[in-house]
Amino acid sequence: QVRSHFFAQVLLRTRWQIAHQRRANLVMVFATSLGRVVAVALLYVQLADCSVCSVGDPVTAFYAGQVDLGSGTAEACKPDMEACFFLGKIGSGPDKDGTFTIDWDDGDVHNKQVHHTLVRLGSTGSPCNGPEQVPEDIDDDENWVPPEIACTILPRLHWEGSDPEWNKEAIEYLKRMHQPDETIDGFDWHVILRFNDADKCEKVYKSIESTLRECKEQDPEQCRTHKYIRAIEYVGDDPETRRKTGRRFHNPQANMKAEL
């Protein structure tokens, strides 16, 4: 399809020159009053910003076909050819690929799909905006579910826990005494004990808690009813909550498969 560009070019260039002249005058005013640096910054922002283009907005858009510039010879359009930008209106878009459908003012039904970078809003002369960019990891983060862990208790050790030998002795005692399914140590003043059976977890917790409650000191820091532990707490859901939700038993292998 070959388009005659003579009259369209006159109209297009007239509107284009007026818009450019207005922008040039604006830059000149700022350059005079605020200096060349402000003028350059303003021009940069102007070129970098995109306009929000909506259905029905008048635009000039690239025609990816052939044009007759008046010489009688058809030339293939290229994006750097100003003569290949024609008047039209936004018919729809942008789609997910950033393409608008353009309804050409002269009724041409060809080459109506134009990428947003090659569509200029008539009122500003700046490129039209593309599709809204949504970071790929947003949905994953919003839908992320923390992995299920076994029933966990956290005994807080006495201040001697900063001594490596004392700490090692305490950890070995707790592991031997309570037989946790998993022990996470390496901390000065606490240790993490996990039990796959919530009932066993509760039993260990209550046993230690009972010993700690024997303390009669007003200052809890002075209590030594337990040789190694000064306080205890659950991490995550307690055993009762786990039982009510059908999670009394924790299967670490199944959880590992789910994570993969």
C-alpha positions as CSV (number, residue, x, y, z in Angstrom):
1,Q,0.0,0.0,0.0
2,V,1.5,3.3,-1.1
3,R,0.4,6.5,0.6
4,S,0.6,9.9,-0.9
5,H,2.2,12.1,1.6
6,F,2.0,15.6,0.2
7,F,-1.0,17.1,2.0
8,A,-0.6,14.9,5.1
9,Q,3.0,16.0,5.3
10,V,2.1,19.7,5.2
11,L,-0.5,19.3,8.0
12,L,1.8,17.1,10.0
13,R,4.8,19.3,9.7
14,T,2.8,22.5,10.5
15,R,1.5,21.0,13.8
16,W,4.9,19.5,14.5
17,Q,6.8,22.8,13.9
18,I,4.4,24.7,16.1
19,A,4.9,22.2,19.0
20,H,8.6,22.2,18.5
21,Q,8.7,26.0,18.4
22,R,6.7,26.2,21.7
23,R,9.1,23.8,23.4
24,A,12.1,25.7,22.0
25,N,10.7,29.0,23.3
26,L,10.2,27.4,26.7
27,V,13.8,26.1,26.8
28,M,15.1,29.5,25.8
29,V,13.2,31.2,28.6
30,F,14.6,28.8,31.2
31,A,18.1,29.0,29.7
32,T,18.0,32.8,30.0
33,S,16.7,32.9,33.6
34,L,18.2,29.9,35.2
35,G,21.2,29.1,33.0
36,R,22.1,26.5,30.5
37,V,22.3,23.7,33.0
38,V,18.6,24.0,33.8
39,A,17.7,24.2,30.1
40,V,19.6,21.0,29.3
41,A,18.0,19.2,32.3
42,L,14.5,20.3,31.2
43,L,15.1,19.1,27.6
44,Y,16.4,15.8,28.9
45,V,13.3,15.2,31.1
46,Q,11.1,16.3,28.2
47,L,12.6,13.7,25.8
48,A,12.8,11.0,28.4
49,D,9.2,11.2,29.7
50,C,6.3,9.4,27.9
51,S,2.8,10.6,27.6
52,V,-0.2,8.6,28.8
53,C,-2.1,7.8,25.6
54,S,-5.8,6.7,25.8
55,V,-8.3,5.5,23.3
56,G,-9.5,8.3,21.1
57,D,-6.4,10.5,21.6
58,P,-5.1,12.2,18.4
59,V,-1.6,11.0,17.6
60,T,1.1,10.9,14.9
61,A,2.3,7.3,14.4
62,F,4.8,5.5,12.2
63,Y,3.3,3.9,9.1
64,A,5.3,0.7,8.4
65,G,4.5,0.6,4.7
66,Q,5.5,2.7,1.6
67,V,5.1,6.4,0.9
68,D,5.1,8.6,-2.2
69,L,6.9,11.8,-1.3
70,G,5.8,13.5,-4.5
71,S,8.4,12.1,-6.8
72,G,6.2,9.3,-8.0
73,T,8.5,6.7,-6.6
74,A,7.4,4.6,-3.6
75,E,9.8,4.4,-0.7
76,A,9.8,1.9,2.1
77,C,9.3,3.6,5.5
78,K,11.8,3.6,8.2
79,P,11.4,4.8,11.8
80,D,13.9,7.6,11.3
81,M,11.9,9.1,8.4
82,E,9.8,11.9,9.6
83,A,7.6,11.7,6.4
84,C,6.5,8.2,7.6
85,F,4.6,9.6,10.6
86,F,0.9,10.1,9.9
87,L,-2.1,11.5,11.8
88,G,-4.5,9.2,13.5
89,K,-6.2,8.3,16.7
90,I,-5.7,5.6,19.3
91,G,-8.1,2.8,18.5
92,S,-7.0,0.4,21.3
93,G,-3.9,-0.5,23.4
94,P,-1.3,-0.8,24.4
95,D,-1.4,-4.6,24.6
96,K,1.1,-6.6,26.7
97,D,3.7,-6.2,23.9
98,G,3.3,-2.4,24.0
99,T,1.5,-2.2,20.6
100,F,-1.3,0.3,19.9
101,T,-4.0,0.0,17.2
102,I,-4.1,3.2,15.2
103,D,-7.2,4.5,13.3
104,W,-5.6,6.5,10.5
105,D,-7.3,9.9,9.8
106,D,-7.2,9.2,6.0
107,G,-9.0,5.9,6.4
108,D,-6.1,3.7,5.5
109,V,-6.8,0.2,6.9
110,H,-3.2,-1.1,6.6
111,N,-0.3,-1.2,9.1
112,K,-2.5,-0.2,12.0
113,Q,-0.4,-2.0,14.6
114,V,2.3,0.4,15.9
115,H,4.6,0.0,18.8
116,H,4.2,2.6,21.5
117,T,7.7,4.0,21.0
118,L,6.6,5.0,17.5
119,V,3.4,6.7,18.5
120,R,3.5,10.3,19.6
121,L,0.7,12.0,21.5
122,G,-0.6,14.9,19.4
123,S,-0.8,17.4,22.2
124,T,2.7,16.9,23.5
125,G,4.7,15.3,20.7
126,S,6.2,12.8,23.2
127,P,6.1,9.0,22.8
128,C,3.1,7.2,24.2
129,N,3.4,5.1,27.3
130,G,3.8,1.3,27.0
131,P,2.1,-1.4,29.1
132,E,2.4,-1.1,32.9
133,Q,5.5,-2.9,34.0
134,V,5.0,-5.2,37.0
135,P,8.1,-6.8,38.6
136,E,8.1,-10.5,38.0
137,D,8.7,-11.4,41.6
138,I,5.8,-9.5,43.1
139,D,3.3,-12.3,42.7
140,D,5.8,-14.8,43.9
141,D,6.4,-12.8,47.1
142,E,2.8,-12.2,47.8
143,N,1.9,-15.9,47.4
144,W,5.0,-17.2,49.2
145,V,4.1,-19.5,52.0
146,P,6.8,-20.1,54.7
147,P,7.8,-23.8,54.9
148,E,6.3,-25.9,57.6
149,I,8.7,-26.6,60.5
150,A,8.5,-29.1,63.3
151,C,7.3,-28.2,66.7
152,T,10.1,-25.9,68.1
153,I,11.1,-24.8,71.5
154,L,13.8,-22.3,72.3
155,P,15.5,-22.8,75.7
156,R,17.4,-19.7,76.8
157,L,20.7,-20.6,78.5
158,H,22.3,-19.0,81.6
159,W,24.9,-16.3,80.9
160,E,27.7,-18.8,81.2
161,G,26.6,-19.8,77.7
162,S,29.2,-17.5,76.3
163,D,31.9,-19.8,77.6
164,P,32.5,-22.4,74.8
165,E,33.1,-25.4,77.2
166,W,30.1,-24.6,79.3
167,N,27.9,-24.1,76.1
168,K,29.1,-27.4,74.7
169,E,28.3,-29.2,77.9
170,A,24.8,-27.7,78.1
171,I,24.0,-28.6,74.5
172,E,25.1,-32.2,74.9
173,Y,23.0,-32.5,78.1
174,L,19.9,-31.2,76.4
175,K,20.3,-33.5,73.4
176,R,20.9,-36.5,75.6
177,M,18.1,-35.7,78.0
178,H,15.3,-34.8,75.6
179,Q,16.3,-36.5,72.3
180,P,15.1,-33.8,69.8
181,D,14.8,-34.7,66.2
182,E,16.8,-31.6,65.2
183,T,19.1,-29.4,67.2
184,I,20.3,-26.0,66.0
185,D,23.1,-24.7,68.2
186,G,26.1,-22.4,67.8
187,F,24.5,-19.5,69.8
188,D,25.8,-18.2,73.1
189,W,22.6,-17.9,75.1
190,H,20.0,-20.1,73.5
191,V,19.5,-23.4,71.5
192,I,16.8,-24.5,69.2
193,L,15.2,-27.9,69.7
194,R,12.7,-29.4,67.2
195,F,10.4,-32.4,67.6
196,N,8.5,-34.1,64.8
197,D,5.9,-35.2,67.3
198,A,4.0,-32.3,68.8
199,D,3.0,-34.4,71.8
200,K,6.7,-35.1,72.6
201,C,7.5,-31.4,72.1
202,E,4.9,-30.4,74.6
203,K,6.1,-33.0,77.1
204,V,9.6,-31.7,77.0
205,Y,8.4,-28.1,77.2
206,K,6.3,-28.7,80.3
207,S,9.1,-30.7,82.0
208,I,11.5,-27.8,81.6
209,E,8.8,-25.2,82.5
210,S,7.9,-27.1,85.6
211,T,11.6,-27.1,86.8
212,L,11.9,-23.3,86.1
213,R,8.7,-22.6,88.1
214,E,10.3,-24.0,91.2
215,C,12.4,-20.8,91.4
216,K,11.5,-18.6,94.4
217,E,13.9,-15.7,93.5
218,Q,12.3,-12.3,92.9
219,D,14.9,-11.7,90.2
220,P,14.5,-14.4,87.4
221,E,18.1,-13.9,86.5
222,Q,19.1,-15.3,89.8
223,C,17.2,-18.6,89.3
224,R,19.2,-21.7,89.1
225,T,16.5,-24.4,89.4
226,H,17.7,-25.7,86.0
227,K,21.4,-26.2,85.6
228,Y,21.5,-24.8,82.1
229,I,18.2,-23.1,81.2
230,R,16.9,-19.8,82.6
231,A,13.8,-19.5,80.3
232,I,11.9,-21.3,77.6
233,E,9.4,-20.5,74.8
234,Y,7.8,-22.0,71.7
235,V,8.8,-20.8,68.3
236,G,5.9,-20.9,65.8
237,D,2.6,-22.8,66.6
238,D,2.3,-24.5,69.9
239,P,1.4,-28.2,70.1
240,E,-2.3,-27.5,70.8
241,T,-2.6,-25.4,67.6
242,R,-0.8,-28.1,65.6
243,R,-3.2,-30.8,66.8
244,K,-6.2,-28.7,66.0
245,T,-5.0,-28.2,62.5
246,G,-4.1,-31.8,61.9
247,R,-0.3,-31.2,62.1
248,R,0.6,-33.2,65.1
249,F,3.3,-35.1,63.2
250,H,5.8,-33.3,61.0
251,N,7.3,-35.1,58.0
252,P,10.6,-33.4,57.1
253,Q,11.0,-35.4,53.9
254,A,7.6,-34.3,52.5
255,N,8.4,-30.7,53.3
256,M,11.7,-30.9,51.5
257,K,9.9,-32.2,48.4
258,A,7.3,-29.4,48.5
259,E,10.2,-26.8,48.7
260,L,11.8,-28.4,45.6
